[in-house]
Amino acid sequence: MKLQKFAALTLALSSIFTFQMTQAQPVSPSPVELAELAKLPVKTIVPITAKTKEQALAQAKIIANNPDADLAEFRIDLLNFASDTKQVIALGHELKQILGSKPVIATIRTHNEGGQLTISDADYGKTYQAYLRQPFMDMLDVEMFRDPQVVKSTVKLAHEKKVLIVMSNHDFKKTPDEAEIVQRLLKQDQLGADILKIAVMPQSKQDVFTLMNATLKVSQQSKKPLLTMSMGKLGTISRIATANMGGSFSFGMIGEASAPGQIDVTQLKQLLKTVQPTP
C-alpha cells in the first residue's frame, strides 16, 4: 500500500515538473524557408518601433492582426532598455508568441548606420551571441561593416541555430555609384548572408535609378533574396518598383515609420500587387 502511494506521488510530482519545464521553455522560431521568401509576391515588413515593453506588445498585436503585414522587424535599438540583454530576450519571446507564424527579424541598428544604439564591435558580437543562445527571431540583421570576425562568428552561430541572416548596409547621406552598390551586396553574399540588404539616400532622381539598376544586376548574379531601398520621399517609388527589379521584400509601416520614405503597409501591399509580375 505504501509502495502504491509512493508511486502515485512520484508520478504526480513528475507530471508537475514536466509541465513546469514545458511552460518555462522559450518560444523557438520556426525555420523559415529561404526559397519561399525569394518567391513573388514581394513580402512586406513592418517594424516594431516601440520604446517600452507595453508599446512593443501592443504593436506586435496590431501587426499580427494585419493581413497586409507579412513579417515584423523588432527594432531593439529603439527600446529604452536596449542594453539590457535579459529584458530584450524575454520581450523577444513574448513578441514571437504574439506574432505566431509571421517571421520576426531582430535588429540592432547601430548609431553608425542611422540607429539609436552606440555599441562597440565586441559588445555587438556578445549581444547577438546571447540572443542566438536563446533565439526568439527567425532572422537576424547583421551590419556588414562591423568587425569581420564578429560578423563571421555571428553568421556561423545563427546558421547553427537555424536563424537566417539579413546582412545590411545603410547610407543616410548619399547613394554610392552602381558598381559600389553591386559590390557591397555581392560581398554580403560571400560573407554568408541569406538575405542581402542595402538602404541609400538619394540626392537626385538619377540616384533612385542607380539603386534600382544595381538591384536588378545583383538579382541576375545571386539567387539570394534582396531587400533594397532608396530612402526619403524621393526614393519611395523604389519600395514599389523593387517588385519589378528582383527584390523580395519592402518595408511598410503601421503608425510610425522606422526610416524615411516608408508608406502605410496596406497601401504598399496594394501597389505591389498592381505592379509586380505574375509568379
C-alpha positions as CSV (number, residue, x, y, z in Angstrom):
1,M,0.0,0.0,0.0
2,K,2.8,2.4,0.9
3,L,4.6,1.4,-2.3
4,Q,1.5,2.3,-4.3
5,K,1.1,5.7,-2.6
6,F,4.8,6.4,-3.2
7,A,4.5,5.5,-6.9
8,A,1.4,7.7,-7.2
9,L,3.2,10.6,-5.5
10,T,6.2,10.2,-7.7
11,L,4.0,10.2,-10.9
12,A,2.2,13.4,-9.7
13,L,5.4,15.2,-9.0
14,S,6.9,14.1,-12.3
15,S,3.8,15.5,-14.1
16,I,4.0,18.8,-12.3
17,F,7.8,19.1,-13.1
18,T,7.3,18.2,-16.7
19,F,4.5,20.8,-17.0
20,Q,6.6,23.5,-15.4
21,M,9.6,22.7,-17.6
22,T,7.4,22.9,-20.7
23,Q,5.9,26.2,-19.6
24,A,9.4,27.6,-18.9
25,Q,10.8,26.8,-22.3
26,P,11.2,29.9,-24.6
27,V,9.3,30.1,-27.8
28,S,11.6,28.8,-30.6
29,P,11.2,30.3,-34.0
30,S,10.0,28.0,-36.8
31,P,12.6,27.6,-39.5
32,V,11.8,29.9,-42.4
33,E,12.3,28.5,-45.9
34,L,14.6,30.8,-47.8
35,A,13.3,29.6,-51.1
36,E,9.8,30.7,-50.2
37,L,11.0,34.1,-49.2
38,A,12.7,34.6,-52.5
39,K,9.5,33.9,-54.5
40,L,6.9,36.5,-55.6
41,P,4.8,38.2,-54.3
42,V,7.1,40.6,-52.6
43,K,6.8,40.3,-48.8
44,T,6.1,43.3,-46.6
45,I,7.9,44.0,-43.4
46,V,6.5,46.2,-40.6
47,P,8.8,47.5,-37.9
48,I,8.1,47.4,-34.2
49,T,9.4,50.9,-33.2
50,A,8.4,50.9,-29.5
51,K,10.4,52.4,-26.7
52,T,8.7,50.4,-23.9
53,K,7.7,46.7,-23.4
54,E,4.0,47.7,-23.3
55,Q,4.2,49.6,-26.6
56,A,6.1,46.7,-28.3
57,L,3.5,44.2,-27.3
58,A,0.7,46.4,-28.5
59,Q,2.4,47.0,-31.8
60,A,3.0,43.3,-32.2
61,K,-0.7,42.6,-31.7
62,I,-1.6,45.1,-34.4
63,I,0.9,43.6,-36.9
64,A,-0.2,40.0,-36.1
65,N,-3.8,41.0,-36.9
66,N,-3.0,42.9,-40.1
67,P,-3.1,40.6,-43.2
68,D,-1.0,43.0,-45.2
69,A,2.0,42.6,-42.9
70,D,4.0,39.5,-43.8
71,L,6.9,39.9,-41.4
72,A,7.8,42.0,-38.4
73,E,11.1,43.7,-37.6
74,F,11.9,44.1,-33.9
75,R,14.0,47.3,-33.7
76,I,15.8,46.6,-30.5
77,D,17.9,49.7,-30.5
78,L,14.8,51.9,-30.2
79,L,13.9,50.4,-26.8
80,N,14.6,52.4,-23.7
81,F,16.2,49.2,-22.2
82,A,18.1,48.2,-25.4
83,S,21.3,47.5,-23.4
84,D,19.5,45.0,-21.0
85,T,20.1,41.7,-22.8
86,K,17.9,39.7,-20.5
87,Q,14.9,42.0,-20.8
88,V,15.3,42.1,-24.6
89,I,15.4,38.3,-24.9
90,A,12.3,37.9,-22.6
91,L,10.4,40.5,-24.6
92,G,11.5,38.9,-27.9
93,H,9.9,35.6,-26.9
94,E,6.7,37.3,-26.0
95,L,6.6,39.1,-29.3
96,K,7.3,35.9,-31.2
97,Q,4.4,34.2,-29.4
98,I,2.1,37.1,-30.3
99,L,3.2,37.2,-33.9
100,G,2.8,33.4,-34.4
101,S,3.6,32.3,-37.9
102,K,4.8,35.7,-39.0
103,P,8.6,35.7,-39.2
104,V,10.5,38.1,-36.9
105,I,13.7,40.0,-37.9
106,A,15.7,41.0,-34.8
107,T,17.7,44.2,-35.4
108,I,20.1,46.3,-33.5
109,R,20.6,49.3,-35.8
110,T,23.7,51.0,-34.6
111,H,24.4,54.7,-34.5
112,N,26.9,54.3,-37.3
113,E,24.2,53.2,-39.6
114,G,21.4,55.5,-38.5
115,G,20.2,53.7,-35.4
116,Q,19.9,54.7,-31.8
117,L,22.4,52.5,-30.1
118,T,26.1,53.3,-29.8
119,I,27.9,50.0,-29.2
120,S,31.4,48.6,-29.7
121,D,32.1,45.8,-32.2
122,A,32.9,43.4,-29.3
123,D,29.7,44.2,-27.4
124,Y,27.7,44.0,-30.6
125,G,29.0,40.5,-31.1
126,K,28.5,39.4,-27.5
127,T,24.9,40.7,-27.5
128,Y,24.0,38.9,-30.7
129,Q,25.6,35.7,-29.4
130,A,23.4,36.0,-26.3
131,Y,20.3,36.4,-28.4
132,L,21.2,33.4,-30.5
133,R,21.7,31.2,-27.5
134,Q,18.0,31.7,-26.7
135,P,16.7,32.5,-30.2
136,F,13.4,34.4,-30.4
137,M,13.9,35.5,-34.0
138,D,13.6,33.8,-37.4
139,M,16.1,36.3,-38.9
140,L,18.9,38.4,-37.5
141,D,20.0,41.7,-39.1
142,V,23.9,41.9,-39.1
143,E,25.6,45.1,-40.3
144,M,28.2,44.0,-42.9
145,F,30.8,46.7,-41.8
146,R,31.2,45.5,-38.2
147,D,34.4,43.7,-37.2
148,P,34.9,40.9,-39.8
149,Q,35.5,38.3,-37.1
150,V,32.3,39.4,-35.3
151,V,30.3,39.1,-38.5
152,K,31.8,35.7,-39.3
153,S,31.1,34.2,-35.8
154,T,27.6,35.7,-35.7
155,V,26.7,34.2,-39.1
156,K,28.1,30.8,-38.0
157,L,26.1,30.6,-34.8
158,A,22.9,31.9,-36.4
159,H,23.1,29.2,-39.1
160,E,23.7,26.6,-36.4
161,K,20.5,27.8,-34.7
162,K,18.6,27.8,-38.0
163,V,18.3,31.6,-38.0
164,L,18.6,33.4,-41.3
165,I,21.0,36.3,-41.7
166,V,19.8,39.6,-43.2
167,M,23.1,41.3,-43.9
168,S,22.7,45.1,-44.1
169,N,24.3,48.4,-45.0
170,H,22.8,51.9,-44.7
171,D,24.0,55.2,-46.1
172,F,21.8,58.1,-44.9
173,K,23.9,60.8,-46.7
174,K,24.2,59.7,-50.3
175,T,23.8,57.0,-52.9
176,P,27.0,55.2,-53.9
177,D,27.6,54.5,-57.6
178,E,26.0,51.5,-59.1
179,A,29.2,49.4,-59.1
180,E,29.8,50.1,-55.4
181,I,26.2,49.0,-54.5
182,V,26.5,45.8,-56.5
183,Q,29.9,45.1,-54.9
184,R,28.5,45.6,-51.4
185,L,25.5,43.3,-52.0
186,L,27.6,40.6,-53.6
187,K,30.1,40.9,-50.7
188,Q,27.2,40.2,-48.3
189,D,26.5,37.0,-50.3
190,Q,30.2,36.0,-49.9
191,L,30.0,36.6,-46.1
192,G,27.2,34.1,-45.7
193,A,24.2,36.3,-45.8
194,D,20.9,34.7,-46.6
195,I,19.2,38.0,-47.5
196,L,21.1,40.9,-49.0
197,K,20.1,44.4,-47.8
198,I,21.1,48.0,-48.6
199,A,19.4,51.3,-48.0
200,V,20.7,54.5,-49.5
201,M,19.7,58.2,-49.6
202,P,19.1,59.7,-53.0
203,Q,20.1,63.3,-53.8
204,S,18.5,63.2,-57.3
205,K,16.1,61.2,-59.4
206,Q,19.1,59.6,-61.0
207,D,20.2,58.2,-57.7
208,V,16.9,56.3,-57.4
209,F,17.5,54.7,-60.8
210,T,21.0,53.9,-59.7
211,L,19.7,51.8,-56.8
212,M,17.1,50.1,-58.9
213,N,19.6,49.2,-61.6
214,A,22.0,47.8,-59.1
215,T,19.2,45.7,-57.6
216,L,18.4,44.3,-61.0
217,K,22.1,43.5,-61.7
218,V,22.6,41.7,-58.3
219,S,19.3,39.7,-58.8
220,Q,20.9,38.4,-62.0
221,Q,24.1,37.3,-60.3
222,S,22.9,36.0,-56.9
223,K,20.0,33.7,-56.0
224,K,19.7,35.3,-52.6
225,P,16.6,37.4,-51.8
226,L,17.1,41.1,-52.0
227,L,16.0,43.9,-49.7
228,T,17.0,47.3,-51.2
229,M,15.5,50.7,-51.0
230,S,16.2,54.3,-51.8
231,M,15.1,56.3,-48.8
232,G,13.1,59.6,-48.3
233,K,10.2,60.8,-50.3
234,L,12.2,60.9,-53.5
235,G,13.0,57.2,-53.1
236,T,9.6,56.0,-52.2
237,I,9.0,54.7,-55.7
238,S,11.9,52.2,-55.1
239,R,9.8,50.5,-52.4
240,I,7.2,49.6,-55.0
241,A,9.4,49.2,-58.1
242,T,11.5,46.6,-56.3
243,A,8.9,44.1,-57.4
244,N,10.0,44.5,-61.0
245,M,13.7,44.8,-60.2
246,G,14.4,41.5,-58.5
247,G,13.6,42.5,-54.9
248,S,11.9,40.1,-52.4
249,F,10.9,42.5,-49.6
250,S,9.7,46.0,-49.0
251,F,9.2,47.9,-45.7
252,G,5.8,49.4,-44.9
253,M,4.5,50.9,-41.7
254,I,1.6,50.9,-39.3
255,G,1.7,54.2,-37.5
256,E,5.3,55.3,-37.0
257,A,8.0,54.8,-39.7
258,S,11.4,53.4,-38.8
259,A,13.1,55.0,-41.8
260,P,12.3,58.0,-44.1
261,G,10.1,57.2,-47.1
262,Q,8.0,54.3,-45.7
263,I,4.4,54.2,-46.6
264,D,1.4,52.5,-45.0
265,V,1.6,48.8,-45.3
266,T,-1.9,48.3,-46.7
267,Q,-1.2,50.9,-49.4
268,L,2.1,49.3,-50.1
269,K,0.6,45.8,-50.5
270,Q,-2.0,47.1,-53.0
271,L,0.6,48.9,-55.0
272,L,2.9,45.8,-55.0
273,K,0.0,43.7,-56.2
274,T,-0.6,46.1,-59.0
275,V,2.9,46.3,-60.4
276,Q,4.6,43.0,-59.7
277,P,4.8,40.4,-62.4
278,T,2.8,37.2,-62.2
279,P,4.8,34.4,-60.4
